[in-house]
Amino acid sequence: MTDDGVRHEPGPGPPGKHLLPHAVELGGEVEAALERLRPRDIAIALLTYNNAGTVKAIVEAAAAGVALLEGSTALVIDADAGSSDATREIIAAGGLPVVHVEHPAPLAERLTVPFHGVPGRGSALAVAFTAAHRVGARALVVLEADVTSLTPEWVARLARPVLEEKADFVSPAYARHRYEGTITNLLLAPLIRALYGRRLRQPFGGQQAFSARLVEHLLVHPRWGGWKREIADIWILGTAVADGFSVWEAWLGRRTVRSATRSTDLPTMVAQTLGGIFAVMHAHEDLWLEVRGSEPVPEVGAAERPGTDPARADVARMLDGFRRGVRDLLTVWEHVLAPETLGDVLGLDTVAADRFRFPNDLWARVVYDFALGYHYDVVHRDHLLRSLVPLYLGRTAAFVMEAEPRSAEGTEALLERVAEAFERQKPYLTERWR
């Protein structure tokens, strides 16, 4: 058993099982069930943990989505983190063949479920990859079990580019109001774009699709073992891009989550998401250090611009959070931020909210200084990540004020300038990283 809690098979097994070096041991009953069900065109992986209240609609939508892919056969892989409710029984009654696999999950993540809703997500994905490979699935579609807006069309849009052998990895794009998802729009997506050179809107989007050849590639990858302690999705994305696989994006519509367990605490979400990216940057610099520029990815589905309906965004509260950060966290920032960057941050005018601006290039340097601070371990990493929150609040306040008078197209242009700044400032990061 490895230190991630998953038992790994030492190498190729008996003929017909197509075992790979890093395939996880699923158990005799599961192996027998998969053998009976093979071959299947599509494996649908549900990553579950006490989702009895929402999973029925998810399974029904998955079955209807498979029906849209004429002539395709499918099964459901229930990768479960130890549900104690009726999740398993509800999935079994959903209309598609089901294989249930319980995977290990850290106790801390069961008690305080991460932002993505799945304790032990890396182990869950390893189970899904292994089971999909066992049944010879041409496409693996990963779905969240607490997304109540999921429709049959989502499944079809994710799977179709893979089944048509156009895509190896399909990431989701969702329709959002312009003030929703600012962690993604102002921080995560621009950073991922600059690191890996692909313009993805929601790198932590939950729903995904994988080709058989990418699944197999990941299961034999020499760096496989190290990513389970990090955010698995970021290592997978970086590896797919670096190794020449085709990355696509699927427009899915609005995403609505109903969960009693996901963490919604802002500092925790920033620490988990950005901390995952920084951890992959630190451990796998070969995936991003030499990447320059970016390119768009092919899309499926109709693109939707940011919604501009009137929505409340408490700029005064955000600015107050930024000011408190200047007051309370200056001693931390002095260790993390370069002197020039810190001077520029402290020079921002916060007296009048309507005049407050946070330049894009300064914001990019701030984030890169935090990445460098994480890399060189200048302060306790959790403290470092959480101390970014007031700076993020300040940047968000500036974005809201800039976007307020603009159209949807104008808002998109603002976000594009943010991403361009992260690309433009990347040499600032790489020169200090080496």
C-alpha positions as CSV (number, residue, x, y, z in Angstrom):
1,M,0.0,0.0,0.0
2,T,1.4,3.4,-0.9
3,D,1.3,6.5,1.3
4,D,-1.8,7.8,-0.5
5,G,-3.7,4.8,0.9
6,V,-4.4,3.1,-2.4
7,R,-3.0,-0.4,-3.2
8,H,-1.2,-0.4,-6.6
9,E,-0.7,-3.5,-8.7
10,P,3.0,-4.2,-9.3
11,G,2.6,-4.6,-13.0
12,P,0.8,-6.4,-15.8
13,G,-1.5,-9.1,-14.6
14,P,-3.2,-12.1,-16.2
15,P,-4.0,-11.9,-20.0
16,G,-7.3,-10.1,-20.7
17,K,-7.3,-7.8,-17.8
18,H,-5.0,-5.2,-19.5
19,L,-3.4,-4.2,-16.2
20,L,-1.2,-1.2,-16.1
21,P,1.6,-0.3,-13.7
22,H,-0.4,2.2,-11.8
23,A,-3.9,0.7,-12.0
24,V,-5.4,0.4,-8.5
25,E,-6.6,-2.9,-7.0
26,L,-10.4,-2.9,-7.3
27,G,-11.1,-6.3,-5.6
28,G,-12.3,-9.6,-6.9
29,E,-16.0,-8.8,-7.0
30,V,-15.5,-5.5,-8.8
31,E,-13.1,-7.1,-11.3
32,A,-15.6,-9.9,-12.1
33,A,-18.4,-7.3,-12.6
34,L,-16.2,-5.3,-14.9
35,E,-15.3,-8.4,-16.9
36,R,-19.0,-9.2,-17.4
37,L,-19.8,-5.7,-18.5
38,R,-16.9,-5.2,-21.0
39,P,-16.7,-3.8,-23.6
40,R,-18.4,-0.4,-23.1
41,D,-18.1,2.7,-25.2
42,I,-18.6,5.1,-22.2
43,A,-17.7,4.9,-18.6
44,I,-19.5,7.5,-16.4
45,A,-17.7,8.0,-13.1
46,L,-19.8,9.5,-10.3
47,L,-17.5,10.8,-7.5
48,T,-19.8,10.4,-4.5
49,Y,-19.9,11.1,-0.8
50,N,-23.4,11.2,0.9
51,N,-25.2,12.5,-2.1
52,A,-28.5,10.7,-1.7
53,G,-30.4,14.0,-2.0
54,T,-29.2,14.8,-5.5
55,V,-27.7,11.7,-7.1
56,K,-31.0,10.3,-8.5
57,A,-31.4,13.2,-11.0
58,I,-27.7,12.9,-11.9
59,V,-28.0,9.2,-12.8
60,E,-31.2,9.8,-14.8
61,A,-29.5,12.6,-16.7
62,A,-26.5,10.4,-17.4
63,A,-28.7,7.6,-18.8
64,A,-30.6,10.1,-21.0
65,G,-27.3,11.6,-22.1
66,V,-26.0,8.2,-23.2
67,A,-29.2,7.8,-25.3
68,L,-28.3,11.0,-27.2
69,L,-25.1,9.3,-28.3
70,E,-26.8,6.9,-30.6
71,G,-25.7,3.3,-30.3
72,S,-23.3,3.8,-27.4
73,T,-23.1,1.5,-24.5
74,A,-22.3,2.7,-21.0
75,L,-21.8,1.8,-17.4
76,V,-21.6,3.9,-14.2
77,I,-18.6,3.7,-11.9
78,D,-19.6,4.8,-8.5
79,A,-16.3,5.9,-6.9
80,D,-17.5,6.5,-3.3
81,A,-15.6,8.0,-0.4
82,G,-17.6,6.1,2.2
83,S,-21.1,7.3,2.0
84,S,-23.3,6.4,5.0
85,D,-26.7,7.4,3.4
86,A,-28.6,5.8,0.5
87,T,-26.3,7.1,-2.3
88,R,-25.3,3.6,-3.4
89,E,-28.8,2.2,-3.5
90,I,-30.1,5.2,-5.5
91,I,-27.4,4.9,-8.1
92,A,-28.1,1.1,-8.5
93,A,-31.7,1.9,-9.4
94,G,-30.8,4.5,-12.0
95,G,-31.1,2.4,-15.1
96,L,-27.5,1.9,-16.2
97,P,-25.2,-1.0,-15.2
98,V,-23.3,0.1,-12.1
99,V,-20.1,-0.9,-10.4
100,H,-19.5,0.4,-6.9
101,V,-16.0,1.0,-5.6
102,E,-15.2,2.5,-2.2
103,H,-11.9,4.3,-2.2
104,P,-9.8,5.6,0.7
105,A,-10.2,9.2,1.8
106,P,-8.4,11.1,4.5
107,L,-10.3,11.5,7.7
108,A,-9.7,15.2,7.7
109,E,-11.4,15.5,4.3
110,R,-14.4,13.5,5.4
111,L,-14.9,15.8,8.4
112,T,-14.3,19.0,6.4
113,V,-15.1,18.2,2.8
114,P,-12.9,20.2,0.3
115,F,-14.3,22.8,-2.0
116,H,-14.8,20.2,-4.8
117,G,-17.0,18.1,-2.7
118,V,-15.1,14.8,-2.8
119,P,-12.9,13.5,0.0
120,G,-9.9,11.8,-1.6
121,R,-10.6,13.1,-5.1
122,G,-7.3,11.9,-6.4
123,S,-8.0,8.4,-5.3
124,A,-11.5,8.5,-6.7
125,L,-10.1,9.5,-10.1
126,A,-7.5,6.7,-9.9
127,V,-10.4,4.2,-9.4
128,A,-12.3,5.7,-12.3
129,F,-9.3,5.5,-14.6
130,T,-8.7,1.9,-13.7
131,A,-12.3,0.7,-14.0
132,A,-12.7,2.6,-17.3
133,H,-9.6,0.9,-18.7
134,R,-10.8,-2.5,-17.5
135,V,-14.0,-2.3,-19.6
136,G,-12.2,-0.8,-22.6
137,A,-14.2,2.4,-22.5
138,R,-13.5,4.8,-25.4
139,A,-14.5,7.7,-23.3
140,L,-14.6,8.3,-19.5
141,V,-17.0,11.1,-18.3
142,V,-16.5,12.3,-14.8
143,L,-19.6,13.9,-13.1
144,E,-20.2,15.7,-9.8
145,A,-22.9,14.1,-7.8
146,D,-24.3,17.3,-6.2
147,V,-24.7,19.5,-9.3
148,T,-28.5,19.8,-9.7
149,S,-28.3,21.6,-13.0
150,L,-26.7,18.7,-14.8
151,T,-28.6,17.7,-18.0
152,P,-28.4,14.9,-20.6
153,E,-26.8,17.4,-23.0
154,W,-23.9,17.9,-20.6
155,V,-23.0,14.2,-20.9
156,A,-23.3,14.3,-24.7
157,R,-21.2,17.4,-25.1
158,L,-18.5,16.1,-22.9
159,A,-18.3,12.6,-24.5
160,R,-18.9,13.4,-28.2
161,P,-15.6,15.0,-29.0
162,V,-13.8,12.1,-27.4
163,L,-15.9,9.4,-29.1
164,E,-15.3,11.1,-32.4
165,E,-11.5,11.0,-31.6
166,K,-11.1,14.7,-31.8
167,A,-10.4,15.4,-28.1
168,D,-8.5,13.6,-25.3
169,F,-9.5,15.9,-22.5
170,V,-12.6,18.0,-22.3
171,S,-13.0,20.7,-19.7
172,P,-16.3,22.4,-18.8
173,A,-17.3,26.0,-19.4
174,Y,-20.3,27.4,-17.5
175,A,-22.6,30.3,-17.9
176,R,-22.1,32.7,-15.0
177,H,-22.9,36.2,-13.9
178,R,-19.9,38.4,-14.2
179,Y,-19.6,38.7,-10.5
180,E,-19.8,35.0,-9.9
181,G,-16.7,32.9,-9.8
182,T,-14.2,35.7,-9.4
183,I,-11.7,33.3,-7.8
184,T,-11.7,31.5,-11.1
185,N,-11.9,34.5,-13.4
186,L,-9.3,36.8,-11.7
187,L,-7.0,34.2,-10.2
188,L,-7.1,30.5,-11.2
189,A,-7.9,30.7,-14.9
190,P,-5.4,33.4,-15.7
191,L,-2.7,31.6,-13.7
192,I,-3.4,28.2,-15.4
193,R,-3.4,29.9,-18.8
194,A,0.0,31.4,-18.2
195,L,1.4,28.2,-16.8
196,Y,0.2,25.7,-19.4
197,G,-0.6,27.8,-22.4
198,R,-4.3,26.8,-22.8
199,R,-7.2,29.3,-22.4
200,L,-9.6,27.3,-20.2
201,R,-12.4,29.1,-18.4
202,Q,-12.9,26.7,-15.5
203,P,-9.9,24.6,-14.7
204,F,-11.6,23.4,-11.5
205,G,-14.9,22.8,-13.3
206,G,-15.7,19.3,-11.9
207,Q,-17.2,17.7,-15.0
208,Q,-14.6,16.3,-17.4
209,A,-14.1,13.7,-20.2
210,F,-11.0,11.7,-21.0
211,S,-10.1,9.5,-24.0
212,A,-8.9,5.9,-23.6
213,R,-5.4,6.9,-24.7
214,L,-5.1,9.6,-22.2
215,V,-6.4,7.4,-19.4
216,E,-3.8,4.7,-20.4
217,H,-1.1,7.4,-20.6
218,L,-1.8,8.6,-17.1
219,L,-1.9,5.1,-15.7
220,V,1.6,4.4,-17.0
221,H,3.1,7.9,-16.3
222,P,6.3,7.8,-14.3
223,R,5.1,10.8,-12.1
224,W,1.7,9.2,-11.4
225,G,2.3,8.5,-7.7
226,G,3.0,12.0,-6.5
227,W,-0.1,13.9,-7.5
228,K,-2.7,12.3,-5.2
229,R,-1.7,14.6,-2.3
230,E,-2.3,17.6,-4.5
231,I,-5.2,18.8,-6.7
232,A,-5.2,15.9,-9.1
233,D,-6.9,17.8,-11.9
234,I,-4.1,20.3,-12.3
235,W,-1.4,17.7,-12.6
236,I,-3.6,15.8,-15.2
237,L,-4.3,19.0,-17.2
238,G,-0.6,20.0,-17.2
239,T,0.5,16.5,-18.2
240,A,-2.1,16.3,-21.0
241,V,-0.9,19.6,-22.5
242,A,2.8,18.9,-22.0
243,D,2.5,15.5,-23.6
244,G,0.6,16.6,-26.7
245,F,-2.9,15.5,-26.0
246,S,-5.8,17.4,-27.5
247,V,-7.6,19.6,-25.0
248,W,-11.1,20.9,-25.6
249,E,-13.8,22.8,-23.8
250,A,-17.5,22.1,-23.6
251,W,-20.1,24.8,-22.9
252,L,-22.6,23.3,-20.5
253,G,-24.8,26.2,-19.3
254,R,-25.4,27.2,-15.7
255,R,-23.9,25.1,-12.8
256,T,-25.9,24.9,-9.7
257,V,-24.6,22.9,-6.7
258,R,-26.7,21.7,-3.7
259,S,-24.3,20.5,-1.1
260,A,-24.4,20.4,2.7
261,T,-20.7,19.4,2.9
262,R,-18.6,21.5,0.5
263,S,-16.5,24.1,2.1
264,T,-17.6,27.6,1.2
265,D,-15.3,29.5,3.5
266,L,-13.3,31.9,1.3
267,P,-9.9,31.6,2.9
268,T,-10.2,27.8,2.9
269,M,-11.3,27.8,-0.8
270,V,-8.4,30.0,-1.8
271,A,-5.9,27.9,0.3
272,Q,-7.2,24.6,-1.3
273,T,-7.5,25.8,-4.9
274,L,-4.4,28.0,-5.2
275,G,-2.5,25.7,-2.8
276,G,-3.1,22.9,-5.2
277,I,-1.8,24.8,-8.2
278,F,1.3,26.0,-6.2
279,A,1.9,22.4,-5.1
280,V,1.9,21.1,-8.7
281,M,4.1,24.1,-9.8
282,H,6.6,23.2,-7.0
283,A,6.7,19.4,-7.7
284,H,6.3,19.4,-11.5
285,E,8.1,22.5,-12.9
286,D,8.8,20.6,-16.1
287,L,5.1,21.0,-17.0
288,W,5.1,24.8,-17.1
289,L,8.5,26.5,-16.7
290,E,9.3,26.7,-20.5
291,V,5.8,27.5,-21.7
292,R,5.3,30.9,-23.3
293,G,2.1,32.5,-24.6
294,S,-1.2,30.7,-24.9
295,E,-3.7,29.5,-27.4
296,P,-7.5,29.0,-27.4
297,V,-8.9,25.4,-27.3
298,P,-11.6,24.0,-29.6
299,E,-15.1,24.3,-28.2
300,V,-18.3,22.3,-28.3
301,G,-21.7,23.9,-27.5
302,A,-22.8,27.5,-27.7
303,A,-20.6,30.0,-25.9
304,E,-22.3,32.2,-23.4
305,R,-21.1,35.7,-22.3
306,P,-21.0,36.7,-18.7
307,G,-24.4,37.7,-17.4
308,T,-24.9,41.4,-16.7
309,D,-28.2,41.5,-14.8
310,P,-28.1,43.7,-11.8
311,A,-26.5,41.9,-8.9
312,R,-25.3,43.0,-5.5
313,A,-21.6,43.1,-5.0
314,D,-20.5,44.7,-1.7
315,V,-17.5,46.7,-2.8
316,A,-17.3,48.6,0.5
317,R,-17.0,45.3,2.4
318,M,-14.3,44.0,0.0
319,L,-12.3,47.2,0.4
320,D,-12.6,47.0,4.1
321,G,-11.2,43.5,4.0
322,F,-8.3,44.8,1.9
323,R,-7.6,47.6,4.4
324,R,-7.7,45.1,7.3
325,G,-5.2,43.0,5.5
326,V,-2.8,46.0,5.1
327,R,-3.2,46.6,8.9
328,D,-3.0,43.0,10.1
329,L,-0.9,41.1,7.6
330,L,1.8,43.5,6.7
331,T,4.5,41.5,8.5
332,V,3.5,38.4,6.5
333,W,3.4,40.2,3.2
334,E,6.9,41.7,3.9
335,H,8.2,38.1,3.7
336,V,6.2,37.1,0.6
337,L,6.1,40.2,-1.6
338,A,9.1,41.7,-3.4
339,P,9.8,45.2,-1.9
340,E,8.7,46.9,-5.2
341,T,5.5,44.9,-5.3
342,L,4.7,45.6,-1.7
343,G,5.4,49.3,-2.2
344,D,3.0,49.4,-5.1
345,V,0.3,47.5,-3.1
346,L,0.7,49.9,-0.1
347,G,0.4,52.8,-2.6
348,L,-3.0,51.9,-3.8
349,D,-5.6,54.6,-3.1
350,T,-8.3,53.2,-0.8
351,V,-9.6,56.5,0.5
352,A,-12.4,56.8,-2.1
353,A,-13.9,53.6,-3.3
354,D,-14.8,55.1,-6.7
355,R,-11.1,55.9,-7.4
356,F,-9.7,52.5,-6.2
357,R,-7.8,50.6,-8.9
358,F,-5.6,47.5,-8.8
359,P,-3.6,47.3,-12.0
360,N,-3.5,43.9,-13.8
361,D,0.3,43.7,-13.9
362,L,0.6,44.4,-10.2
363,W,-2.0,41.7,-9.5
364,A,-0.1,39.2,-11.6
365,R,3.2,40.0,-9.8
366,V,1.4,39.6,-6.4
367,V,0.2,36.2,-7.3
368,Y,3.6,35.2,-8.7
369,D,5.3,36.4,-5.5
370,F,3.0,34.2,-3.5
371,A,3.9,31.3,-5.8
372,L,7.6,32.0,-5.2
373,G,7.0,32.3,-1.5
374,Y,5.3,28.9,-1.5
375,H,8.1,27.4,-3.6
376,Y,10.8,28.7,-1.3
377,D,8.7,28.1,1.9
378,V,9.3,31.6,3.2
379,V,6.5,31.3,5.7
380,H,4.1,28.5,6.8
381,R,2.3,27.6,3.6
382,D,-1.2,27.7,4.9
383,H,-0.7,31.1,6.5
384,L,0.8,32.3,3.2
385,L,-2.2,31.1,1.1
386,R,-4.8,32.6,3.5
387,S,-2.9,35.9,3.7
388,L,-3.6,36.4,-0.1
389,V,-7.4,36.7,0.6
390,P,-7.4,40.5,1.4
391,L,-5.4,41.1,-1.7
392,Y,-7.9,39.1,-3.7
393,L,-10.7,41.1,-2.2
394,G,-9.1,44.3,-3.2
395,R,-8.6,43.0,-6.8
396,T,-12.2,41.9,-6.9
397,A,-13.5,45.3,-5.7
398,A,-11.5,47.0,-8.4
399,F,-12.9,44.5,-11.0
400,V,-16.5,45.1,-9.9
401,M,-16.1,48.9,-10.2
402,E,-14.5,48.6,-13.7
403,A,-17.1,46.1,-14.9
404,E,-20.2,47.8,-13.6
405,P,-20.8,50.2,-16.5
406,R,-19.8,47.7,-19.2
407,S,-21.6,45.3,-21.4
408,A,-21.0,41.5,-21.4
409,E,-18.5,42.0,-24.2
410,G,-16.8,44.8,-22.2
411,T,-16.6,42.5,-19.2
412,E,-15.0,39.8,-21.3
413,A,-12.4,42.3,-22.5
414,L,-11.6,43.2,-18.9
415,L,-11.0,39.5,-18.0
416,E,-8.9,39.0,-21.2
417,R,-6.6,41.9,-20.0
418,V,-6.2,40.2,-16.7
419,A,-5.1,37.0,-18.4
420,E,-2.8,38.8,-20.7
421,A,-1.1,40.4,-17.7
422,F,-0.4,37.0,-16.2
423,E,1.3,35.9,-19.5
424,R,3.2,39.2,-19.8
425,Q,4.5,38.9,-16.3
426,K,5.5,35.2,-16.5
427,P,9.2,36.0,-17.0
428,Y,9.1,37.8,-13.6
429,L,8.1,34.4,-12.2
430,T,10.5,32.1,-14.1
431,E,13.5,34.3,-13.6
432,R,13.1,34.1,-9.9
433,W,12.1,30.5,-9.8
434,R,15.3,29.0,-11.1
